[in-house]
Amino acid sequence: MNRRLLVIVGTPLPDSLNHALAQAYVDAARGAGAEVRTIDLAHDPIPAHPHSAGQLRAPRPDRPDDLPLDPEVARYLDDVLWADHLAVFHPQWWGTAPAALKALIDRVFLSGAAFRYRDRNALSERLLRGRTARITMTMDSPRLWNRLVYRGAAEASLARATFAYCGIRTVGITRRTPVRFSDAPTRESWIAAAARQGRRDATAAHRAPHASLTPSLETEHAAPVG
């Protein structure tokens, strides 16, 4: 069975470097035989802020009073549940991800769908086990500054506090920097590397979602491009 990849472009700004990276990844993954869906927050609706705790929980069949999902949230959740692998592309803004991506996470990675709380236990039941993820982040901060001053806040929030909590294993984190001072050949090399990652992820061995996997974090540090 072909691998199912969900590509999320987590910036509200169109025609960005993240879009070029994501498009190269998508084209290469499809060329390698993967089925690919995309969520592009520069063009697709950004989920509205929740106005009640009920909007942070998936509707339960035996609870008719539970709030139904907004149409775009239902579509995005279906994409996440459909996928074997998620690839997220986003810029670093103020040391973390844009609010648009955070809004998607808040409204789509829902209790009862992505994870389930356990009584008197801080650990969740991880309902998205068996899936993997790759994160690509563009930024202007030097890697050393990002690690020592920001403490890798953007990556930790997405890979550990979100994906690992739901059972998704992050297999690579790529940091592209500095964007502001990069030249055309450097950006072209980044785009070519994204295509290679797309081909690799399209053909990687995987287990069926909800299989028993131990969440781990294997970071891929992008080599400096001269």
N, CA, C and O of each residue as an XYZ file, in Angstrom:
904
protein
N       0.845     -1.197      0.000
C       0.000      0.000      0.000
C       0.880      1.246      0.000
O       1.873      1.314      0.724
N       0.512      2.224     -0.811
C       1.272      3.466     -0.879
C       1.212      4.215      0.443
O       0.194      4.192      1.135
N       2.301      4.875      0.785
C       2.327      5.689      2.003
C       1.418      6.895      1.837
O       1.289      7.450      0.746
N       0.790      7.289      2.940
C      -0.116      8.434      2.947
C       0.548      9.567      3.724
O       0.783      9.444      4.926
N       0.846     10.656      3.047
C       1.564     11.783      3.634
C       0.661     13.005      3.710
O      -0.028     13.338      2.746
N       0.667     13.668      4.853
C      -0.027     14.938      5.029
C       1.032     16.025      5.183
O       1.856     15.971      6.095
N       1.006     17.007      4.295
C       1.950     18.118      4.334
C       1.218     19.360      4.838
O       0.201     19.762      4.272
N       1.740     19.963      5.900
C       1.143     21.146      6.510
C       2.096     22.318      6.330
O       3.239     22.272      6.785
N       1.627     23.364      5.668
C       2.409     24.596      5.516
C       1.879     25.575      6.546
O       0.781     26.111      6.399
N       2.671     25.808      7.597
C       2.185     26.530      8.772
C       2.532     27.995      8.793
O       3.055     28.493      9.790
N       2.251     28.699      7.707
C       2.422     30.146      7.663
C       1.221     30.773      6.981
O       0.707     30.204      6.018
N       0.751     31.935      7.448
C      -0.357     32.597      6.777
C       0.073     33.423      5.576
O      -0.778     33.973      4.877
N       1.376     33.525      5.319
C       1.888     34.333      4.215
C       2.049     33.473      2.967
O       2.713     32.439      3.023
N       1.455     33.875      1.836
C       1.566     33.075      0.613
C       2.922     33.249     -0.058
O       3.658     34.196      0.218
N       3.228     32.313     -0.945
C       4.421     32.402     -1.800
C       5.706     32.566     -0.994
O       6.590     33.337     -1.369
N       5.801     31.847      0.099
C       6.969     31.943      0.970
C       7.991     30.865      0.612
O       7.725     29.976     -0.197
N       9.160     30.968      1.233
C      10.165     29.904      1.084
C       9.606     28.580      1.574
O       9.897     27.534      0.995
N       8.805     28.611      2.637
C       8.193     27.375      3.130
C       7.315     26.723      2.074
O       7.254     25.496      1.982
N       6.637     27.538      1.279
C       5.823     26.972      0.200
C       6.697     26.298     -0.851
O       6.352     25.229     -1.355
N       7.824     26.914     -1.182
C       8.719     26.308     -2.164
C       9.295     24.993     -1.638
O       9.386     24.012     -2.377
N       9.680     24.975     -0.378
C      10.191     23.741      0.225
C       9.121     22.659      0.250
O       9.376     21.508     -0.106
N       7.906     23.046      0.678
C       6.813     22.077      0.761
C       6.432     21.542     -0.613
O       6.156     20.350     -0.757
N       6.413     22.411     -1.630
C       6.035     21.960     -2.967
C       7.050     20.973     -3.520
O       6.680     19.986     -4.157
N       8.334     21.236     -3.278
C       9.355     20.294     -3.728
C       9.191     18.945     -3.035
O       9.334     17.893     -3.658
N       8.890     18.987     -1.748
C       8.662     17.764     -0.974
C       7.458     17.002     -1.533
O       7.530     15.790     -1.739
N       6.350     17.712     -1.778
C       5.119     17.089     -2.280
C       5.362     16.456     -3.651
O       4.999     15.301     -3.876
N       5.972     17.208     -4.561
C       6.195     16.699     -5.918
C       7.062     15.439     -5.894
O       6.786     14.471     -6.602
N       8.109     15.462     -5.074
C       9.002     14.303     -5.011
C       8.310     13.106     -4.365
O       8.489     11.971     -4.807
N       7.525     13.356     -3.326
C       6.822     12.261     -2.654
C       5.807     11.614     -3.592
O       5.708     10.388     -3.653
N       5.064     12.425     -4.313
C       4.101     11.875     -5.272
C       4.822     11.122     -6.382
O       4.364     10.068     -6.822
N       5.942     11.660     -6.830
C       6.713     10.979     -7.861
C       7.226      9.635     -7.405
O       7.436      8.732     -8.215
N       7.430      9.499     -6.095
C       7.910      8.232     -5.532
C       6.766      7.288     -5.165
O       7.004      6.211     -4.619
N       5.525      7.684     -5.461
C       4.399      6.782     -5.275
C       3.515      7.043     -4.080
O       2.553      6.304     -3.868
N       3.802      8.076     -3.278
C       2.989      8.345     -2.092
C       1.699      9.059     -2.463
O       1.640      9.792     -3.451
N       0.674      8.835     -1.661
C      -0.530      9.654     -1.714
C      -0.300     10.852     -0.795
O       0.163     10.682      0.333
N      -0.614     12.050     -1.259
C      -0.300     13.256     -0.493
C      -1.528     14.161     -0.410
O      -2.188     14.444     -1.410
N      -1.810     14.604      0.813
C      -2.779     15.667      1.039
C      -2.026     16.865      1.623
O      -0.979     16.704      2.251
N      -2.564     18.055      1.413
C      -1.911     19.249      1.930
C      -2.899     20.128      2.698
O      -4.087     20.193      2.380
N      -2.371     20.795      3.712
C      -3.066     21.875      4.406
C      -2.150     23.086      4.311
O      -1.043     23.076      4.848
N      -2.608     24.118      3.633
C      -1.807     25.331      3.420
C      -2.523     26.490      4.106
O      -3.540     26.976      3.613
N      -1.994     26.926      5.234
C      -2.680     27.936      6.041
C      -2.573     29.339      5.466
O      -3.106     30.285      6.046
N      -1.891     29.489      4.330
C      -1.944     30.757      3.604
C      -3.174     30.821      2.704
O      -3.567     31.899      2.259
N      -3.777     29.670      2.437
C      -4.924     29.603      1.529
C      -6.115     28.878      2.143
O      -7.258     29.256      1.885
N      -5.878     27.857      2.941
C      -6.970     27.151      3.609
C      -7.379     27.908      4.868
O      -6.575     28.661      5.418
N      -8.615     27.724      5.337
C      -9.079     28.462      6.523
C      -8.242     28.161      7.762
O      -7.918     27.006      8.040
N      -7.901     29.199      8.492
C      -7.242     29.031      9.782
C      -8.336     28.832     10.821
O      -9.219     29.682     10.938
N      -8.310     27.742     11.576
C      -9.390     27.515     12.548
C      -9.519     28.669     13.536
O      -8.527     29.234     13.996
N     -10.764     29.000     13.845
C     -11.027     30.094     14.783
C     -10.641     29.690     16.193
O     -10.619     28.505     16.526
N     -10.336     30.684     17.019
C     -10.021     30.399     18.418
C     -11.221     29.735     19.087
O     -12.362     30.104     18.809
N     -10.983     28.768     19.955
C     -12.103     28.128     20.659
C     -12.756     29.096     21.636
O     -12.091     29.947     22.229
N     -14.053     28.954     21.792
C     -14.797     29.809     22.718
C     -15.350     29.021     23.900
O     -16.005     29.578     24.781
N     -15.076     27.715     23.908
C     -15.500     26.890     25.040
C     -14.613     25.663     25.093
O     -14.016     25.272     24.090
N     -14.530     25.055     26.273
C     -13.717     23.844     26.431
C     -14.232     22.713     25.556
O     -13.463     21.835     25.163
N     -15.521     22.723     25.246
C     -16.092     21.670     24.425
C     -15.526     21.626     23.021
O     -15.575     20.587     22.363
N     -14.985     22.752     22.552
C     -14.399     22.785     21.214
C     -13.008     22.168     21.177
O     -12.425     22.028     20.102
N     -12.477     21.801     22.318
C     -11.162     21.164     22.389
C     -11.275     19.650     22.563
O     -10.292     18.982     22.885
N     -12.480     19.112     22.350
C     -12.733     17.692     22.517
C     -13.503     17.179     21.306
O     -14.413     17.848     20.816
N     -13.144     16.011     20.833
C     -13.882     15.406     19.725
C     -15.264     14.976     20.201
O     -15.400     14.484     21.322
N     -16.285     15.149     19.380
C     -17.625     14.707     19.792
C     -17.652     13.211     20.076
O     -17.055     12.418     19.348
N     -18.353     12.834     21.145
C     -18.474     11.427     21.518
C     -19.833     10.896     21.079
O     -20.850     11.557     21.295
N     -19.868      9.711     20.465
C     -21.135      9.185     19.935
C     -22.228      9.068     20.994
O     -23.411      9.206     20.681
N     -21.839      8.814     22.248
C     -22.840      8.612     23.295
C     -23.163      9.904     24.053
O     -23.861      9.867     25.067
N     -22.665     11.036     23.573
C     -22.915     12.318     24.216
C     -23.529     13.284     23.196
O     -22.800     14.048     22.563
N     -24.829     13.262     23.030
C     -25.464     14.110     22.014
C     -25.295     15.596     22.264
O     -25.493     16.396     21.349
N     -24.934     15.991     23.484
C     -24.750     17.411     23.783
C     -23.357     17.916     23.425
O     -23.108     19.119     23.495
N     -22.444     17.025     23.044
C     -21.115     17.479     22.635
C     -21.215     18.360     21.392
O     -22.059     18.128     20.526
N     -20.362     19.356     21.312
C     -20.387     20.278     20.180
C     -19.873     19.587     18.914
O     -18.872     18.872     18.965
N     -20.549     19.796     17.778
C     -20.038     19.240     16.524
C     -18.785     19.998     16.090
O     -18.575     21.145     16.484
N     -17.973     19.359     15.290
C     -16.773     20.000     14.786
C     -17.121     21.009     13.701
O     -18.018     20.777     12.892
N     -16.405     22.134     13.690
C     -16.531     23.067     12.568
C     -16.098     22.344     11.292
O     -15.241     21.462     11.355
N     -16.668     22.695     10.135
C     -16.357     21.947      8.903
C     -14.874     21.872      8.582
O     -14.382     20.809      8.203
N     -14.137     23.001      8.729
C     -12.720     22.943      8.392
C     -11.941     22.105      9.407
O     -10.972     21.438      9.045
N     -12.359     22.135     10.676
C     -11.704     21.315     11.692
C     -11.939     19.836     11.399
O     -11.021     19.024     11.517
N     -13.156     19.488     11.020
C     -13.465     18.092     10.683
C     -12.626     17.619      9.513
O     -12.144     16.486      9.507
N     -12.448     18.478      8.523
C     -11.637     18.107      7.353
C     -10.184     17.913      7.754
O      -9.558     16.938      7.339
N      -9.636     18.823      8.554
C      -8.237     18.718      8.954
C      -8.005     17.488      9.839
O      -6.990     16.805      9.702
N      -8.931     17.216     10.730
C      -8.797     16.039     11.581
C      -8.841     14.769     10.737
O      -8.087     13.830     10.993
N      -9.713     14.731      9.739
C      -9.762     13.582      8.843
C      -8.427     13.402      8.126
O      -7.975     12.274      7.931
N      -7.794     14.508      7.732
C      -6.485     14.425      7.082
C      -5.441     13.820      8.018
O      -4.653     12.970      7.604
N      -5.433     14.255      9.274
C      -4.466     13.743     10.244
C      -4.683     12.251     10.483
O      -3.725     11.478     10.503
N      -5.938     11.846     10.663
C      -6.235     10.438     10.918
C      -5.942      9.565      9.700
O      -5.610      8.388      9.839
N      -6.066     10.145      8.508
C      -5.800      9.423      7.260
C      -4.319      9.156      7.071
O      -3.946      8.128      6.505
N      -3.475     10.053      7.531
C      -2.052     10.034      7.185
C      -1.259      8.999      7.976
O      -1.567      8.699      9.129
N      -0.223      8.461      7.319
C       0.803      7.669      7.993
C       1.914      8.574      8.522
O       2.550      8.276      9.533
N       2.134      9.687      7.817
C       3.285     10.549      8.081
C       2.878     11.998      7.862
O       2.181     12.320      6.900
N       3.321     12.871      8.768
C       3.057     14.304      8.660
C       4.370     15.028      8.397
O       5.384     14.733      9.030
N       4.353     15.972      7.465
C       5.507     16.837      7.206
C       5.052     18.279      7.404
O       4.154     18.755      6.709
N       5.672     18.965      8.351
C       5.268     20.317      8.710
C       6.377     21.287      8.315
O       7.543     21.083      8.652
N       6.006     22.330      7.606
C       6.921     23.390      7.195
C       6.431     24.694      7.806
O       5.272     25.067      7.626
N       7.312     25.396      8.534
C       6.874     26.662      9.121
C       8.066     27.564      9.394
O       9.183     27.078      9.573
N       7.841     28.876      9.429
C       8.900     29.792      9.844
C       8.935     29.901     11.363
O       7.955     29.595     12.042
N      10.057     30.334     11.878
C      10.134     30.651     13.300
C       9.822     32.137     13.474
O      10.505     32.999     12.920
N       8.783     32.417     14.250
C       8.418     33.800     14.572
C       8.486     33.960     16.081
O       7.839     33.209     16.810
N       9.257     34.922     16.558
C       9.383     35.170     17.992
C       9.749     33.901     18.760
O       9.227     33.643     19.844
N      10.649     33.122     18.183
C      11.150     31.943     18.868
C      10.244     30.735     18.837
O      10.554     29.718     19.457
N       9.129     30.819     18.130
C       8.218     29.678     18.066
C       7.495     29.689     16.719
O       7.922     30.391     15.802
N       6.420     28.931     16.585
C       5.691     28.835     15.324
C       4.656     29.951     15.218
O       4.235     30.488     16.243
N       4.232     30.317     13.999
C       3.182     31.320     13.836
C       1.877     30.912     14.508
O       1.601     29.726     14.694
N       1.083     31.910     14.866
C      -0.201     31.655     15.518
C      -1.114     30.801     14.646
O      -1.929     30.039     15.167
N      -0.991     30.919     13.334
C      -1.842     30.128     12.434
C      -1.636     28.641     12.651
O      -2.599     27.875     12.688
N      -0.371     28.225     12.795
C      -0.090     26.802     13.024
C      -0.555     26.380     14.409
O      -1.104     25.292     14.584
N      -0.332     27.248     15.394
C      -0.798     26.936     16.749
C      -2.315     26.794     16.784
O      -2.833     25.928     17.488
N      -3.040     27.631     16.035
C      -4.500     27.529     15.980
C      -4.923     26.183     15.404
O      -5.873     25.568     15.889
N      -4.218     25.724     14.368
C      -4.530     24.415     13.790
C      -4.330     23.319     14.827
O      -5.171     22.430     14.963
N      -3.225     23.379     15.558
C      -2.948     22.359     16.563
C      -4.009     22.378     17.660
O      -4.522     21.329     18.049
N      -4.336     23.570     18.159
C      -5.305     23.690     19.249
C      -6.660     23.099     18.878
O      -7.313     22.472     19.712
N      -7.083     23.293     17.636
C      -8.431     22.902     17.243
C      -8.519     21.516     16.619
O      -9.614     20.961     16.524
N      -7.395     20.939     16.190
C      -7.435     19.676     15.451
C      -6.881     18.505     16.259
O      -7.395     17.391     16.151
N      -5.854     18.731     17.058
C      -5.287     17.647     17.871
C      -6.100     17.556     19.165
O      -5.672     17.997     20.232
N      -7.277     16.972     19.023
C      -8.310     17.040     20.053
C      -8.267     15.866     21.013
O      -7.889     14.751     20.652
N      -8.663     16.146     22.239
C      -8.900     15.078     23.208
C      -9.982     14.153     22.661
O     -11.028     14.607     22.199
N      -9.718     12.864     22.718
C     -10.675     11.886     22.195
C     -10.416     11.505     20.758
O     -11.011     10.556     20.248
N      -9.517     12.246     20.085
C      -9.170     11.916     18.704
C      -7.667     11.724     18.551
O      -7.221     10.733     17.973
N      -6.878     12.679     19.072
C      -5.419     12.578     19.003
C      -4.838     11.947     20.263
O      -3.800     11.288     20.211
N      -5.506     12.149     21.388
C      -5.063     11.587     22.667
C      -6.279     11.432     23.562
O      -7.357     11.944     23.261
N      -6.094     10.721     24.665
C      -7.176     10.575     25.630
C      -6.576     10.691     27.029
O      -5.590     10.027     27.347
N      -7.174     11.530     27.851
C      -6.713     11.665     29.229
C      -6.986     10.382     30.006
O      -7.967      9.681     29.759
N      -6.087     10.092     30.958
C      -6.265      8.951     31.853
C      -6.546      9.465     33.252
O      -6.022     10.501     33.660
N      -7.367      8.745     33.975
C      -7.702      9.170     35.333
C      -6.458      9.203     36.207
O      -5.714      8.225     36.284
N      -6.238     10.343     36.870
C      -5.158     10.511     37.841
C      -3.798     10.095     37.279
O      -2.983      9.495     37.980
N      -3.566     10.420     36.013
C      -2.313     10.075     35.368
C      -1.954     11.203     34.408
O      -2.761     11.582     33.559
N      -0.738     11.741     34.544
C      -0.334     12.854     33.692
C      -0.066     12.412     32.260
O      -0.102     13.234     31.344
N       0.203     11.119     32.052
C       0.487     10.622     30.719
C      -0.811     10.353     29.973
O      -1.786      9.866     30.543
N      -0.801     10.680     28.688
C      -1.992     10.483     27.872
C      -2.008      9.082     27.262
O      -0.984      8.404     27.183
N      -3.194      8.675     26.838
C      -3.309      7.524     25.946
C      -3.100      8.061     24.544
O      -3.876      8.897     24.081
N      -2.081      7.604     23.871
C      -1.641      8.201     22.612
C      -2.373      7.556     21.443
O      -2.044      6.443     21.033
N      -3.353      8.250     20.918
C      -4.241      7.665     19.917
C      -3.688      7.736     18.496
O      -4.259      7.138     17.584
N      -2.585      8.457     18.294
C      -1.998      8.566     16.948
C      -0.732      7.734     16.810
O       0.107      8.016     15.954
N      -0.588      6.712     17.644
C       0.577      5.830     17.562
C       0.705      5.210     16.172
O      -0.285      4.947     15.490
N       1.948      4.988     15.781
C       2.212      4.382     14.483
C       2.512      5.385     13.403
O       3.009      5.020     12.337
N       2.217      6.659     13.660
C       2.507      7.713     12.679
C       3.875      8.336     12.952
O       4.384      8.299     14.072
N       4.445      8.903     11.909
C       5.707      9.610     12.037
C       5.534     11.041     11.543
O       4.521     11.388     10.934
N       6.543     11.863     11.819
C       6.478     13.265     11.397
C       7.875     13.763     11.066
O       8.874     13.245     11.565
N       7.923     14.769     10.224
C       9.143     15.504      9.902
C       8.829     16.988     10.019
O       7.776     17.444      9.573
N       9.744     17.737     10.618
C       9.565     19.170     10.811
C      10.667     19.917     10.068
O      11.847     19.594     10.210
N      10.282     20.915      9.274
C      11.235     21.808      8.637
C      10.903     23.228      9.070
O       9.780     23.697      8.884
N      11.887     23.911      9.648
C      11.669     25.269     10.167
C      12.662     26.225      9.525
O      13.863     25.959      9.504
N      12.159     27.335      9.004
C      13.020     28.392      8.487
C      13.150     29.475      9.545
O      12.208     29.742     10.291
N      14.323     30.099      9.606
C      14.529     31.116     10.627
C      15.729     31.981     10.243
O      16.491     31.646      9.336
N      15.878     33.094     10.948
C      17.051     33.950     10.797
C      18.019     33.763     11.953
O      19.192     34.114     11.829
N      17.563     33.225     13.062
C      18.416     33.037     14.228
C      19.522     32.025     13.928
O      19.261     31.012     13.278
N      20.752     32.276     14.389
C      21.788     31.251     14.291
C      21.383     30.011     15.077
O      20.669     30.112     16.075
N      21.834     28.847     14.634
C      21.468     27.602     15.305
C      21.887     27.613     16.773
O      21.149     27.142     17.638
N      23.089     28.158     17.054
C      23.561     28.180     18.437
C      22.658     29.057     19.300
O      22.350     28.695     20.436
N      22.233     30.203     18.777
C      21.314     31.089     19.502
C      19.984     30.384     19.749
O      19.418     30.466     20.840
N      19.496     29.696     18.729
C      18.225     28.983     18.871
C      18.315     27.922     19.964
O      17.360     27.713     20.713
N      19.461     27.254     20.053
C      19.606     26.189     21.033
C      19.850     26.718     22.440
O      19.266     26.216     23.401
N      20.714     27.733     22.572
C      21.105     28.186     23.899
C      20.169     29.224     24.491
O      19.917     29.211     25.696
N      19.645     30.128     23.660
C      18.785     31.205     24.157
C      17.317     30.807     24.091
O      16.594     30.934     25.080
N      16.871     30.328     22.934
C      15.473     29.914     22.794
C      15.236     28.508     23.327
O      14.089     28.107     23.523
N      16.306     27.758     23.562
C      16.214     26.373     24.061
C      15.400     25.465     23.131
O      14.731     24.533     23.576
N      15.474     25.764     21.830
C      14.742     24.939     20.865
C      13.251     24.910     21.125
O      12.607     23.873     20.962
N      12.690     26.064     21.536
C      11.290     26.101     21.974
C      10.319     25.671     20.880
O       9.382     24.918     21.143
N      10.535     26.140     19.663
C       9.597     25.811     18.589
C       9.582     24.314     18.311
O       8.519     23.710     18.167
N      10.773     23.721     18.237
C      10.853     22.295     17.935
C      10.306     21.452     19.082
O       9.596     20.471     18.860
N      10.644     21.848     20.323
C      10.169     21.076     21.479
C       8.650     21.126     21.584
O       8.014     20.122     21.907
N       8.070     22.291     21.313
C       6.618     22.431     21.411
C       5.907     21.503     20.432
O       4.919     20.856     20.778
N       6.424     21.448     19.201
C       5.749     20.642     18.183
C       6.106     19.160     18.301
O       5.221     18.305     18.277
N       7.397     18.854     18.427
C       7.825     17.454     18.408
C       7.510     16.728     19.704
O       7.093     15.570     19.683
N       7.707     17.406     20.840
C       7.531     16.727     22.128
C       6.151     16.985     22.731
O       5.407     16.052     23.032
N       5.821     18.272     22.903
C       4.588     18.594     23.621
C       3.340     18.270     22.811
O       2.263     18.101     23.384
N       3.464     18.178     21.478
C       2.297     17.866     20.644
C       2.400     16.458     20.053
O       1.618     15.574     20.401
N       3.365     16.259     19.164
C       3.420     14.978     18.458
C       3.663     13.803     19.401
O       2.907     12.832     19.380
N       4.701     13.877     20.223
C       5.000     12.751     21.116
C       3.861     12.503     22.092
O       3.570     11.351     22.416
N       3.209     13.564     22.567
C       2.097     13.411     23.499
C       0.950     12.624     22.869
O       0.207     11.924     23.556
N       0.821     12.752     21.536
C      -0.252     12.041     20.827
C       0.221     10.717     20.243
O      -0.581      9.973     19.678
N       1.527     10.408     20.371
C       2.040      9.140     19.876
C       2.730      9.201     18.537
O       3.113      8.163     17.997
N       2.902     10.403     17.977
C       3.573     10.560     16.685
C       5.077     10.660     16.926
O       5.523     11.453     17.755
N       5.855      9.860     16.206
C       7.309      9.857     16.376
C       7.961     10.772     15.344
O       7.827     10.545     14.141
N       8.654     11.787     15.799
C       9.350     12.714     14.909
C      10.656     12.087     14.455
O      11.501     11.729     15.275
N      10.817     11.955     13.135
C      11.994     11.280     12.589
C      13.040     12.252     12.065
O      14.151     11.838     11.732
N      12.709     13.536     11.987
C      13.695     14.501     11.503
C      13.261     15.927     11.755
O      12.092     16.272     11.583
N      14.213     16.756     12.165
C      13.991     18.191     12.300
C      15.083     18.895     11.516
O      16.270     18.712     11.786
N      14.679     19.700     10.544
C      15.618     20.441      9.714
C      15.425     21.934      9.947
O      14.305     22.440      9.882
N      16.507     22.624     10.213
C      16.466     24.070     10.447
C      17.183     24.765      9.307
O      18.370     24.524      9.090
N      16.490     25.621      8.575
C      17.071     26.355      7.452
C      17.325     27.794      7.892
O      16.384     28.540      8.160
N      18.587     28.178      7.965
C      18.956     29.501      8.461
C      20.343     29.874      7.941
O      21.165     29.000      7.669
N      20.601     31.195      7.803
C      19.668     32.316      7.955
C      18.956     32.591      6.636
O      19.598     32.692      5.590
N      17.653     32.711      6.683
C      16.871     32.943      5.470
C      17.117     34.344      4.925
O      17.264     34.525      3.717
N      17.162     35.326      5.805
C      17.217     36.732      5.364
C      18.479     37.019      4.564
O      18.460     37.874      3.679
N      19.560     36.334      4.850
C      20.825     36.603      4.169
C      21.185     35.513      3.156
O      22.302     35.491      2.640
N      20.256     34.620      2.875
C      20.560     33.524      1.950
C      20.492     34.000      0.504
O      19.702     34.882      0.167
N      21.326     33.406     -0.345
C      21.310     33.745     -1.770
C      20.537     32.677     -2.536
O      20.121     31.668     -1.968
N      20.350     32.915     -3.835
C      19.553     32.002     -4.654
C      20.134     30.587     -4.687
O      19.370     29.633     -4.545
N      21.441     30.403     -4.866
C      21.965     29.031     -4.869
C      21.724     28.297     -3.549
O      21.453     27.096     -3.546
N      21.822     29.012     -2.438
C      21.577     28.376     -1.146
C      20.130     27.922     -1.041
O      19.859     26.798     -0.619
N      19.203     28.788     -1.422
C      17.787     28.412     -1.359
C      17.493     27.247     -2.300
O      16.710     26.358     -1.965
N      18.108     27.250     -3.454
C      17.897     26.140     -4.385
C      18.404     24.829     -3.789
O      17.798     23.777     -3.991
N      19.518     24.893     -3.052
C      20.020     23.676     -2.416
C      19.077     23.206     -1.315
O      18.903     22.002     -1.127
N      18.465     24.139     -0.584
C      17.480     23.777      0.441
C      16.268     23.102     -0.196
O      15.759     22.106      0.316
N      15.810     23.660     -1.326
C      14.642     23.097     -2.018
C      14.956     21.697     -2.539
O      14.118     20.799     -2.460
N      16.162     21.515     -3.072
C      16.552     20.187     -3.551
C      16.613     19.195     -2.396
O      16.238     18.034     -2.555
N      17.082     19.643     -1.235
C      17.134     18.756     -0.065
C      15.734     18.374      0.393
O      15.510     17.240      0.816
N      14.773     19.324      0.312
C      13.386     19.011      0.671
C      12.823     17.945     -0.255
O      12.079     17.069      0.188
N      13.170     18.009     -1.536
C      12.718     16.989     -2.484
C      13.292     15.622     -2.110
O      12.589     14.614     -2.180
N      14.555     15.586     -1.717
C      15.145     14.303     -1.315
C      14.435     13.742     -0.090
O      14.216     12.534      0.002
N      14.075     14.605      0.844
C      13.342     14.146      2.023
C      11.964     13.617      1.639
O      11.496     12.631      2.208
N      11.314     14.267      0.678
C      10.016     13.790      0.227
C      10.094     12.395     -0.373
O       9.252     11.543     -0.089
N      11.105     12.162     -1.201
C      11.278     10.825     -1.779
C      11.573      9.801     -0.694
O      11.056      8.685     -0.724
N      12.409     10.190      0.267
C      12.771      9.268      1.348
C      11.551      8.907      2.187
O      11.337      7.739      2.511
N      10.752      9.914      2.537
C       9.591      9.649      3.381
C       8.522      8.862      2.637
O       7.777      8.094      3.246
N       8.444      9.047      1.330
C       7.448      8.324      0.536
C       7.720      6.837      0.489
O       6.796      6.038      0.338
N       8.979      6.461      0.617
C       9.346      5.053      0.471
C       9.804      4.419      1.780
O      10.188      3.250      1.800
N       9.768      5.181      2.876
C      10.226      4.649      4.162
C       9.295      3.550      4.643
O       8.086      3.598      4.415
N       9.873      2.560      5.310
C       9.057      1.505      5.915
C       8.239      2.106      7.037
O       8.715      2.982      7.760
N       7.024      1.645      7.185
C       6.163      2.188      8.237
C       5.238      1.098      8.762
O       5.012      0.070      8.123
N       4.722      1.367      9.940
C       3.734      0.474     10.536
C       2.361      1.122     10.427
O       2.245      2.335     10.251
N       1.341      0.310     10.533
C      -0.009      0.836     10.461
C      -0.270      1.764     11.643
O       0.226      1.508     12.740
N      -1.043      2.846     11.444
C      -1.396      3.705     12.568
C      -1.982      2.911     13.720
O      -2.663      1.904     13.525
N      -1.698      3.390     14.935
C      -2.134      2.787     16.187
C      -1.326      1.545     16.543
O      -1.649      0.859     17.512
N      -0.259      1.240     15.760
C       0.634      0.158     16.172
C       1.402      0.604     17.406
O       1.488      1.796     17.701
N       1.958     -0.361     18.123
C       2.677     -0.042     19.353
C       4.078      0.447     19.021
O       4.926     -0.325     18.575
N       4.313      1.727     19.241
C       5.621      2.321     19.015
C       6.016      3.112     20.239
O       5.157      3.705     20.892
N       7.273      3.137     20.561
C       7.763      3.958     21.654
C       8.147      5.307     21.094
O       9.085      5.375     20.298
N       7.465      6.404     21.470
C       7.790      7.713     20.914
C       9.233      8.074     21.217
O       9.713      7.877     22.333
N       9.918      8.602     20.217
C      11.287      9.057     20.397
C      11.497     10.279     19.530
O      10.657     10.612     18.694
N      12.615     10.943     19.731
C      12.895     12.146     18.959
C      14.281     12.011     18.362
O      15.281     12.036     19.079
N      14.337     11.866     17.032
C      15.601     11.806     16.333
C      15.705     13.060     15.501
O      14.987     13.201     14.511
N      16.576     13.973     15.873
C      16.649     15.249     15.158
C      17.677     15.185     14.046
O      18.758     14.616     14.198
N      17.312     15.781     12.934
C      18.217     15.883     11.805
C      18.655     17.330     11.720
O      17.833     18.215     11.481
N      19.924     17.578     11.910
C      20.446     18.939     11.851
C      20.900     19.207     10.424
O      21.771     18.514      9.898
N      20.309     20.205      9.812
C      20.692     20.526      8.443
C      22.131     21.019      8.417
O      22.506     21.896      9.196
N      22.928     20.461      7.529
C      24.312     20.887      7.432
C      24.376     22.282      6.839
O      23.570     22.607      5.967
N      25.308     23.120      7.282
C      25.438     24.451      6.707
C      25.698     24.361      5.217
O      26.451     23.506      4.750
N      25.067     25.253      4.483
C      25.246     25.281      3.036
C      26.188     26.421      2.698
O      25.907     27.570      3.038
N      27.292     26.131      2.041
C      28.317     27.141      1.798
C      28.004     28.040      0.640
O      28.787     28.937      0.326
